[in-house]
Amino acid sequence: MSRQLRLSIGFTVVAALLAGGVGALLLVIPPAAAQAGAALSMPADVWQWGMICAVFATAVSSVAAAYAVAKTGSAAIGAIAEKPELFGRLVIYVGLAEGIAIYGLIVSILIINRLT
């Protein structure tokens, strides 16, 4: 495995872990707000499950995008080595694979907007 591929997979794993950490922090906020006397617009259980779903949507899509970019990127590099004129077409495939992470982020934003 190349150094750049390991670096991109490592970056994606770190991003997924950070998203999980932020989600875990957000799971602590509603009970703390309820104890402080703040009014919640919905039950804490519903809010917590919504945040868990948002975290998993972001984390799983990021890891899936890393895997897809790793596979398509390595295949694209091999194809470009043989036929350099395929570069434009192959960049589109790698971009589509990276779009998986963006779709997961959009889903989590929609979930969070629904909760607030």
PALO-208170 format. One record per residue: x, y, z of N, C-alpha, C, O in turn. Coordinates in steps of 0.02 Angstrom, whole numbers, padded with zeros to 5 digits. Layout:
BEGIN
- X, Y, Z, X, Y, Z, X, Y, Z, X, Y, Z
...
// end
This chain:
BEGIN
- 00042, -00058, 00000, 00000, 00000, 00000, 00045, 00062, 00000, 00094, 00065, 00037
- 00028, 00111, -00042, 00071, 00169, -00049, 00063, 00216, 00012, 00014, 00211, 00050
- 00111, 00259, 00020, 00110, 00305, 00076, 00051, 00353, 00072, 00019, 00367, 00122
- 00037, 00377, 00012, -00018, 00424, 00003, -00086, 00391, 00018, -00130, 00422, 00048
- -00093, 00329, -00001, -00155, 00292, 00012, -00164, 00281, 00087, -00219, 00290, 00114
- -00111, 00262, 00121, -00115, 00254, 00194, -00131, 00319, 00228, -00168, 00321, 00277
- -00102, 00374, 00203, -00115, 00439, 00232, -00187, 00460, 00223, -00218, 00487, 00269
- -00216, 00448, 00163, -00285, 00466, 00152, -00333, 00423, 00193, -00383, 00448, 00219
- -00318, 00359, 00199, -00360, 00316, 00241, -00355, 00337, 00314, -00405, 00338, 00350
- -00294, 00353, 00337, -00285, 00377, 00405, -00322, 00442, 00418, -00353, 00450, 00471
- -00320, 00488, 00370, -00357, 00551, 00378, -00432, 00538, 00383, -00466, 00570, 00424
- -00458, 00493, 00343, -00529, 00479, 00344, -00549, 00445, 00410, -00602, 00461, 00438
- -00508, 00401, 00435, -00523, 00369, 00499, -00522, 00420, 00555, -00565, 00418, 00599
- -00473, 00466, 00554, -00471, 00519, 00605, -00533, 00563, 00600, -00561, 00581, 00651
- -00554, 00580, 00539, -00614, 00621, 00531, -00676, 00584, 00557, -00719, 00615, 00589
- -00680, 00519, 00544, -00737, 00480, 00570, -00736, 00477, 00646, -00788, 00482, 00678
- -00677, 00470, 00675, -00672, 00468, 00748, -00689, 00535, 00779, -00721, 00539, 00832
- -00669, 00590, 00745, -00687, 00656, 00770, -00763, 00666, 00766, -00793, 00695, 00812
- -00794, 00643, 00712, -00867, 00648, 00706, -00900, 00607, 00762, -00950, 00629, 00790
- -00873, 00549, 00777, -00900, 00509, 00832, -00891, 00543, 00899, -00935, 00540, 00942
- -00834, 00575, 00909, -00822, 00611, 00971, -00869, 00670, 00980, -00895, 00681, 01035
- -00880, 00708, 00927, -00927, 00764, 00930, -00997, 00738, 00944, -01035, 00767, 00983
- -01015, 00683, 00911, -01081, 00654, 00923, -01088, 00630, 00995, -01141, 00638, 01025
- -01035, 00601, 01023, -01038, 00579, 01092, -01046, 00638, 01139, -01082, 00634, 01189
- -01012, 00694, 01124, -01021, 00754, 01165, -01092, 00781, 01160, -01121, 00804, 01209
- -01120, 00778, 01100, -01188, 00802, 01092, -01239, 00757, 01128, -01293, 00780, 01145
- -01222, 00695, 01138, -01266, 00651, 01176, -01267, 00668, 01250, -01315, 00651, 01285
- -01216, 00702, 01274, -01212, 00720, 01344, -01250, 00785, 01358, -01273, 00796, 01414
- -01258, 00828, 01308, -01287, 00894, 01318, -01361, 00891, 01340, -01378, 00926, 01387
- -01406, 00851, 01308, -01476, 00853, 01329, -01487, 00834, 01402, -01525, 00868, 01436
- -01457, 00779, 01428, -01468, 00764, 01498, -01441, 00819, 01544, -01471, 00834, 01596
- -01384, 00848, 01525, -01356, 00902, 01566, -01402, 00963, 01565, -01411, 00996, 01616
- -01431, 00978, 01507, -01477, 01034, 01501, -01541, 01020, 01540, -01569, 01066, 01571
- -01565, 00958, 01540, -01625, 00940, 01577, -01613, 00946, 01652, -01657, 00967, 01689
- -01554, 00928, 01675, -01538, 00934, 01746, -01531, 01006, 01766, -01546, 01025, 01823
- -01509, 01048, 01719, -01501, 01119, 01735, -01567, 01156, 01733, -01571, 01214, 01753
- -01620, 01124, 01710, -01686, 01154, 01710, -01706, 01184, 01643, -01758, 01216, 01638
- -01665, 01175, 01592, -01682, 01202, 01526, -01737, 01159, 01495, -01739, 01098, 01505
- -01781, 01191, 01458, -01837, 01154, 01427, -01813, 01123, 01361, -01784, 01157, 01319
- -01827, 01059, 01353, -01810, 01025, 01291, -01873, 01020, 01248, -01928, 01010, 01275
- -01866, 01026, 01183, -01924, 01025, 01140, -01948, 00954, 01126, -02005, 00944, 01105
- -01907, 00904, 01139, -01926, 00835, 01129, -01894, 00792, 01182, -01847, 00815, 01215
- -01918, 00731, 01191, -01887, 00688, 01242, -01813, 00676, 01228, -01791, 00674, 01170
- -01775, 00670, 01281, -01703, 00662, 01274, -01685, 00598, 01237, -01635, 00596, 01201
- -01725, 00545, 01245, -01711, 00482, 01210, -01714, 00490, 01135, -01672, 00465, 01098
- -01765, 00526, 01111, -01772, 00536, 01039, -01714, 00577, 01013, -01686, 00562, 00960
- -01694, 00628, 01051, -01639, 00671, 01030, -01574, 00631, 01028, -01534, 00638, 00982
- -01563, 00590, 01079, -01502, 00550, 01081, -01498, 00500, 01023, -01446, 00493, 00992
- -01553, 00466, 01009, -01552, 00418, 00954, -01543, 00454, 00887, -01510, 00428, 00842
- -01571, 00513, 00880, -01560, 00552, 00819, -01487, 00571, 00811, -01460, 00567, 00755
- -01455, 00590, 00865, -01384, 00608, 00861, -01341, 00546, 00847, -01292, 00550, 00809
- -01359, 00490, 00876, -01322, 00428, 00861, -01328, 00412, 00786, -01278, 00393, 00754
- -01387, 00419, 00758, -01397, 00406, 00686, -01357, 00454, 00644, -01327, 00435, 00594
- -01355, 00518, 00664, -01316, 00568, 00627, -01241, 00552, 00629, -01206, 00558, 00579
- -01218, 00532, 00688, -01147, 00514, 00695, -01130, 00454, 00652, -01079, 00454, 00617
- -01171, 00403, 00653, -01157, 00344, 00614, -01162, 00358, 00539, -01124, 00329, 00500
- -01208, 00401, 00519, -01213, 00418, 00448, -01149, 00451, 00424, -01124, 00435, 00369
- -01121, 00496, 00464, -01059, 00529, 00444, -01000, 00481, 00448, -00959, 00479, 00402
- -00994, 00444, 00502, -00936, 00401, 00511, -00934, 00344, 00460, -00882, 00331, 00430
- -00990, 00311, 00451, -00990, 00253, 00405, -00980, 00277, 00332, -00945, 00244, 00294
- -01011, 00333, 00314, -01001, 00357, 00246, -00929, 00380, 00234, -00904, 00373, 00179
- -00897, 00407, 00286, -00827, 00428, 00278, -00781, 00367, 00269, -00737, 00368, 00226
- -00792, 00316, 00308, -00752, 00256, 00301, -00765, 00222, 00234, -00719, 00197, 00201
- -00829, 00220, 00212, -00845, 00190, 00148, -00814, 00230, 00090, -00791, 00201, 00041
- -00814, 00296, 00097, -00783, 00338, 00045, -00708, 00326, 00042, -00679, 00325, -00012
- -00677, 00318, 00100, -00605, 00305, 00101, -00589, 00240, 00066, -00542, 00235, 00027
- -00629, 00189, 00079, -00619, 00124, 00046, -00630, 00129, -00029, -00591, 00102, -00069
- -00683, 00165, -00049, -00698, 00171, -00120, -00645, 00212, -00156, -00625, 00194, -00211
- -00621, 00265, -00125, -00568, 00306, -00156, -00504, 00266, -00160, -00466, 00272, -00208
- -00490, 00225, -00109, -00429, 00184, -00111, -00431, 00135, -00169, -00381, 00128, -00205
- -00488, 00102, -00179, -00492, 00053, -00233, -00493, 00087, -00302, -00456, 00067, -00347
- -00534, 00138, -00310, -00538, 00170, -00376, -00475, 00210, -00391, -00453, 00214, -00448
- -00446, 00240, -00339, -00384, 00279, -00349, -00327, 00236, -00372, -00289, 00254, -00417
- -00319, 00178, -00340, -00263, 00134, -00360, -00274, 00106, -00431, -00227, 00099, -00469
- -00337, 00090, -00447, -00351, 00067, -00515, -00341, 00122, -00566, -00317, 00110, -00621
- -00359, 00184, -00547, -00350, 00240, -00592, -00277, 00255, -00604, -00257, 00270, -00661
- -00236, 00250, -00553, -00164, 00261, -00562, -00134, 00209, -00608, -00091, 00224, -00650
- -00156, 00147, -00600, -00131, 00094, -00645, -00152, 00105, -00717, -00113, 00094, -00763
- -00214, 00129, -00727, -00237, 00141, -00795, -00202, 00202, -00825, -00186, 00202, -00885
- -00190, 00254, -00785, -00156, 00314, -00810, -00084, 00298, -00828, -00057, 00328, -00875
- -00053, 00252, -00792, 00015, 00233, -00809, 00019, 00202, -00878, 00069, 00210, -00913
- -00033, 00167, -00899, -00034, 00136, -00965, -00059, 00183, -01019, -00032, 00185, -01074
- -00112, 00222, -01003, -00142, 00268, -01052, -00154, 00336, -01018, -00207, 00345, -00987
- -00108, 00382, -01023, -00115, 00447, -00989, -00175, 00488, -01013, -00198, 00532, -00976
- -00201, 00475, -01071, -00258, 00514, -01096, -00324, 00497, -01060, -00374, 00531, -01070
- -00324, 00447, -01017, -00384, 00429, -00978, -00391, 00468, -00914, -00437, 00456, -00875
- -00346, 00514, -00902, -00345, 00550, -00837, -00411, 00584, -00822, -00437, 00578, -00766
- -00438, 00620, -00869, -00500, 00658, -00858, -00559, 00613, -00840, -00598, 00630, -00796
- -00565, 00556, -00874, -00619, 00510, -00859, -00611, 00477, -00791, -00660, 00468, -00754
- -00550, 00461, -00773, -00539, 00425, -00711, -00545, 00470, -00649, -00563, 00447, -00595
- -00531, 00534, -00658, -00540, 00581, -00602, -00614, 00584, -00583, -00631, 00592, -00524
- -00658, 00579, -00632, -00730, 00579, -00618, -00749, 00520, -00574, -00789, 00528, -00528
- -00721, 00461, -00588, -00738, 00403, -00547, -00714, 00411, -00475, -00749, 00392, -00429
- -00655, 00438, -00466, -00630, 00449, -00398, -00673, 00502, -00363, -00687, 00495, -00303
- -00694, 00553, -00399, -00738, 00604, -00370, -00805, 00576, -00350, -00833, 00595, -00299
- -00832, 00531, -00390, -00895, 00499, -00373, -00888, 00456, -00309, -00933, 00454, -00268
- -00832, 00423, -00303, -00820, 00384, -00243, -00815, 00429, -00182, -00836, 00410, -00127
- -00786, 00488, -00190, -00780, 00534, -00134, -00847, 00566, -00116, -00857, 00590, -00060
- -00892, 00566, -00164, -00959, 00594, -00151, -00998, 00556, -00099, -01045, 00582, -00070
- -00978, 00494, -00086, -01012, 00453, -00035, -01008, 00488, 00033, -01057, 00489, 00071
- -00951, 00516, 00049, -00943, 00551, 00113, -00986, 00613, 00116, -01014, 00629, 00169
- -00992, 00648, 00061, -01034, 00708, 00059, -01107, 00690, 00069, -01143, 00725, 00104
- -01129, 00635, 00038, -01198, 00614, 00047, -01213, 00597, 00120, -01265, 00614, 00146
- -01166, 00563, 00153, -01176, 00547, 00224, -01178, 00609, 00267, -01217, 00613, 00314
- -01137, 00659, 00250, -01138, 00722, 00287, -01204, 00758, 00277, -01232, 00787, 00324
- -01230, 00757, 00216, -01295, 00789, 00203, -01351, 00754, 00242, -01395, 00787, 00269
- -01349, 00688, 00245, -01399, 00651, 00283, -01395, 00669, 00357, -01447, 00679, 00389
- -01334, 00674, 00384, -01330, 00693, 00455, -01353, 00764, 00468, -01382, 00778, 00520
- -01340, 00809, 00421, -01365, 00878, 00429, -01441, 00878, 00428, -01473, 00914, 00467
- -01471, 00839, 00384, -01544, 00835, 00382, -01573, 00805, 00447, -01625, 00828, 00471
- -01539, 00755, 00474, -01562, 00726, 00538, -01558, 00777, 00594, -01604, 00783, 00634
- -01502, 00812, 00598, -01494, 00861, 00651, -01544, 00919, 00643, -01571, 00943, 00693
- -01557, 00940, 00582, -01607, 00993, 00571, -01676, 00970, 00592, -01716, 01009, 00617
- -01690, 00907, 00581, -01755, 00880, 00601, -01763, 00878, 00677, -01818, 00884, 00703
- -01707, 00869, 00713, -01709, 00864, 00785, -01716, 00933, 00818, -01741, 00937, 00875
- -01695, 00985, 00785, -01698, 01051, 00817, -01760, 01089, 00798, -01770, 01146, 00821
// end
